[in-house]
């Protein structure tokens, strides 16, 4: 992979997540009935940051958990015979909540489809919304995010890599050319 550009630095990422938190509060008339679920891996710390922002802006301690979509992927047999999964952590009964799935990059929509299936295997929420840090296009399924940090048009030969300090030691997002 060849580095092409930094598309989001730490300050831009933090501002995007602050804006998304405000949009979540506004769209849901507050945050009392919101539950954040981060999609493993980088969606988890992003959901935690959104939780902290909502708590700071609205004073509401929204439930935050995470889901592992490994068993719900439509390409499961292509990946491995026996996928490894970690337990989902869903802190509330979903029936009384609007679940907001949180992920780092939206691409084909297949991860989100798997996440929706995982949510429904744990209960039926009032609604499901989607928050992504970066939407890079190239959808293969009719999936549209409700909240987007940044739209970055890409080619299929490019990759967007989000970095989160708790996982990667730094925070931001970079664009790479694949195969260079």
For each residue, the residues with C-beta under 8 A, 3 or more apart:
1: 159 176 177 178 179 180
2: 176 177 180
3: 174 175 176
4: 158 174 175 176 177
5: 174 175
6: 9 172 173 174 175
7: 134 150 152 160 173 174 175
8: 12 13 16 133 134 149 150 162 172 173
9: 6 12 13 172
10: 13 14 170 171 172
11: 14 15
12: 8 9 15 16 150 172
13: 8 9 10 16 17 133 149 171 172 173
14: 10 11 17 18 49 171
15: 11 12 18 19
16: 8 12 13 19 20 133 149 150
17: 13 14 20 21 46 49 50 53 133 149
18: 14 15 21 22 53 57
19: 15 16 22 23 149
20: 16 17 23 24 50 53 131 147 148 149
21: 17 18 24 25 50 53 54 57
22: 18 19 25 26 57
23: 19 20 26 27 147
24: 20 21 27 28 31 34 50 54 100 129 131 147
25: 21 22 28 30 31 54 57 58
26: 22 23 29
27: 23 24 129 146 147
28: 24 25 31 33 34 98
29: 26
30: 25 33 58 60
31: 24 25 28 34 54 58 60 62
32: 60
33: 28 30 96 97 98 126
34: 24 28 31 54 60 62 97 98 100
35: 62 63 64 65 90 91 92 94 97 98 99 100 125
36: 47 50 51 62 63 64 65 99 100 102
37: 47 64 65 66 67 90 99 100 101 102 115 119
38: 43 44 45 46 47 48 64 65 66 67 102 103
39: 43 44 66 67 69 101 102 103 111 112 115
40: 43 44 66 67 68 69 70 86
41: 44 167
42: 45 46 103 104 162 164 167
43: 38 39 40 46 47 66 101 102 103 104
44: 38 39 40 41 47 48 66 102
45: 38 42 48 49 164 166 167
46: 17 38 42 43 49 50 102 103 104 131 133 164
47: 36 37 38 43 44 50 51 64 65 66 102
48: 38 44 45 51 52 64
49: 14 17 45 46 52 53
50: 17 20 21 24 36 46 47 53 54 64 100 102 131
51: 36 47 48 54 55 61 62 64
52: 48 49 55 56
53: 17 18 20 21 49 50 56 57
54: 21 24 25 31 34 50 51 57 58 60 62
55: 51 52 58 59 60 61 62
56: 52 53
57: 18 21 22 25 53 54
58: 25 30 31 54 55
59: 55
60: 30 31 32 34 54 55
61: 51 55
62: 31 34 35 36 51 54 55
63: 35 36 91 92 97
64: 35 36 37 38 47 48 50 51 91
65: 35 36 37 38 47 88 89 90 91
66: 37 38 39 40 43 44 47 88 89
67: 37 38 39 40 88 90 101 115 118 119 122
68: 40 71 85 86 87 88 118
69: 39 40 72 73 111 114 115 117 118
70: 40 73 76 83 84 85
71: 68 76 83 85 118
72: 69 114 115 117 118 121
73: 69 70 76 79 83 110 111 114
74: 110 113 114
75: 78 79 110
76: 70 71 73 79 80 83
77:
78: 75
79: 73 75 76 83
80: 76 83
81:
82:
83: 70 71 73 76 79 80
84: 70
85: 68 70 71
86: 40 68
87: 68
88: 65 66 67 68 118 122
89: 65 66
90: 35 37 65 67 94 122 123
91: 35 63 64 65
92: 35 63 96 97
93: 96 97 123
94: 35 90 97 99 119 122 123 124 125
95: 123 124 125 126
96: 33 92 93 126
97: 33 34 35 63 92 93 94 125 126
98: 28 33 34 35 125 126 127 128 129
99: 35 36 37 94 119 125 127 128 129
100: 24 34 35 36 37 50 128 129 130 131 146 147
101: 37 39 43 67 112 115 116 119 128 129 130 131
102: 36 37 38 39 43 44 46 47 50 131 132
103: 38 39 42 43 46 106 111 112 115 130 131 132 133
104: 42 43 46 132 133 134 162 164
105: 132 133 134 135 136 160 162
106: 103 109 111 112 130 132 134 135 136 139 143 145 148
107: 111 136 137 138 139
108: 111 138 139 140 141
109: 106 112 113 139 140 141 142 143
110: 73 74 75 113 114 140 141
111: 39 69 73 103 106 107 108 114 115
112: 39 101 103 106 109 115 116 130 141 143
113: 74 109 110 116 117 141 143
114: 69 72 73 74 110 111 117 118
115: 37 39 67 69 72 101 103 111 112 118 119
116: 101 112 113 119 120 128
117: 69 72 113 114 120 121
118: 67 68 69 71 72 88 114 115 121 122
119: 37 67 94 99 101 115 116 122 123 125 128
120: 116 117 123 124
121: 72 117 118
122: 67 88 90 94 118 119
123: 90 93 94 95 119 120
124: 94 95 120
125: 35 94 95 97 98 99 119 128
126: 33 95 96 97 98
127: 98 99
128: 98 99 100 101 116 119 125
129: 24 27 98 99 100 101 146 147
130: 100 101 103 106 112 143 144 145 146 147
131: 20 24 46 50 100 101 102 103 145 146 147 148
132: 102 103 104 105 106 135 145 147 148 149
133: 8 13 16 17 46 103 104 105 149 150 162 173
134: 7 8 104 105 106 148 149 150 151 152 160 162 173
135: 105 106 132 145 148 150 151 152
136: 105 106 107 151 152 153 154 158 160
137: 107 151 153 154
138: 107 108 154 156
139: 106 107 108 109 142 143
140: 108 109 110
141: 108 109 110 112 113
142: 109 139
143: 106 109 112 113 130 139
144: 130
145: 106 130 131 132 135 148
146: 27 100 129 130 131
147: 20 23 24 27 100 129 130 131 132
148: 20 106 131 132 134 135 145 151
149: 8 13 16 17 19 20 132 133 134
150: 7 8 12 16 133 134 135 173
151: 134 135 136 137 148
152: 7 134 135 136 160 175
153: 136 137
154: 136 137 138 158 160 175
155: 158
156: 138
157: 177 178 179
158: 4 136 154 155 175 176 177 178
159: 1 175 176 177 178
160: 7 105 134 136 152 154 173 174 175 176
161: 173 174 175 176
162: 8 42 104 105 133 134 172 173
163: 167 168 169 170 171 172 173 174
164: 42 45 46 104 167 168 171
165: 168 169 170 171
166: 45
167: 41 42 45 163 164
168: 163 164 165 171
169: 163 165
170: 10 163 165
171: 10 13 14 163 164 165 168
172: 6 8 9 10 12 13 162 163
173: 6 7 8 13 133 134 150 160 161 162 163
174: 3 4 5 6 7 160 161 163
175: 3 4 5 6 7 152 154 158 159 160 161
176: 1 2 3 4 158 159 160 161
177: 1 2 4 157 158 159 180
178: 1 157 158 159
179: 1 157
180: 1 2 177
